[in-house]
Each structure stands twice: as C-alpha cells, then as structure tokens.
Amino acid sequence: MTRYKAIISYDGSGFFGYQVQPNTRTVQAEIEKALEKMHKGKSVRITASGRTDTGVHAKGQVIHFDSELDITAEKFQKALQVMTPFDISFLTVEEAPADFHARFGTVGKEYRYVIKRTKIFDPFSRNFALHYPYKLDIAKMKQASERLIGEHDFTSFCSARTERDSKVRTLYSIDFYEEDAETLVIAFQGNGFLYNMVRILTGTLLDAGQGRISPDDITKALLAHDRQKLISKTAPPQGLYLWRVDYE
C-alpha cells in the first residue's frame, strides 16, 4: 500500500463544493469515481486539506489517498487527468510518507479573493470574480486589515454554522494586489480558516474601503465574539480561491 499526495486545481462553478454530498456533483465524488474505476470497483477514499463551498475555486488544493496499484506517480497523474472532468486538473502526483496527512499536516494556507472593479458588468468573469463597481479607498482597507493580523478569536468573522469548538486562528498577513486598473486581489495567509471566514473578512474590508466601518469597529467586533455584532455581509463565493496549502 502506497500513499500518494496530489495537488489539484478546479473550477468550482459546476460543483456543490468539495465534499461528497448525496445526489450532487462534488470534486471529491468525481475524483473518487475515477479512482474506483482504476481500482476495478474498489472504493478509494481521498482526504483533502479542507473543504471548499459551492462556487469556490482552488488553485492549490492538496489531497492524499492510498493505493495498492503497482504504477508510478506519473502514470497516476496522467490517468486521473484523463478520467476526471475538464474542470479538475491534477498539477502534481507524488509518493508521500505513510504518515503524511493532507488535512492534519497543514501548517498554513493562503486564500485569495478576486474583485473586478469595472463599471460595466463582465459576464465572462461572473463565475471567477466579484463585480464591485464602487469606489474603494485601498489605504483604508489596509489600515483596517492591520487590526486582523495576529492571533484572535474570530467568532465574529465566521458563520454561525462553524462546527469547530475553538475559533482562535492566526492571520499572518493580508496583502492587496492591484493586478491592473480593474482588478483587486486580496491575499489572506494564516494557520487555518473557519467556515466562511475569508468571505466575511473580504466583506468587512470592502465596507472599510467604502468608509462604512472603521478599524476601531473591527477591533470591537473581534472582542465581541459575536457574528451579529458585525454588520458586514459575507462576500459571494465566486471570487474566492484556495491558493496554496503549506506543510512542514
């Protein structure tokens, strides 16, 4: 039995998220279906670094699985690329130590959120970016983001449906990239993220850029430990990308 580590990317537009769900199309289900064919009907379970929601994309999702097949990692990569749909790509497949774990071995992740600031709505980017034709003060967004850096209880910045007992996470950095005059990318790096956390942080920073909330409002929300104390909306999923997963 050999353990394999794979880095995959996918267009989340046509999936009801990563995780297997009854009667829906998911990334996990499509990959496990391909592996089952390769293993002549034997079920092969995959484990990912984390789940992504409906409509959320991945540039660098990491998964692992175990196989008894006597083939090289290169052949695994080629076979899986052929046997999975065109909205999934296997960037790498490699043999991994038996104790490698895609989820529990993570030490950090990076998510990026893409915002299109065109005045006219672009239908061709609707599944890959948030259309936001309003004025934004990037300096105010950066000032607001500084209050979020470090270790905090992010209860006010995650969905009420978050299952984790501890809401304490560490944000290492929040960076802003203006790729061009019309595209703003916000990159979040941290040791872990809660359910809807990045989308709520993005909505909060957009409100800060519009002057609707101040850095002090963010500090108060962090201390309140209550999602209801934060007025910012959750940004929609289509602009969000799981960009990179880090391991020791």
Buried (B, 14 or more C-beta within 10 A) or exposed (E): EBBBBBBBBBBBBBBBBBBBBEEEEBBBBBBBEBBBEBEEEEEBEBBBBBBBBBBBBBBBBBBBBBBEBEEEBEEBBBBBBEBBBEBBBBBEBEEBEEEBBBBEBBEBBBBBBBBBBBEEEEEEBEBBBBBBEEEBEEEBBBBBBEBBBEEBBBBBBBBEEBEEEEBBBBBEEBEBEEEEEBBBBBBBBBBBBBBBBBBBBBBBBBBBBBEEBBBEBBBBBBEBEEBEBBEBEBBBBBBBBBBBBBBE
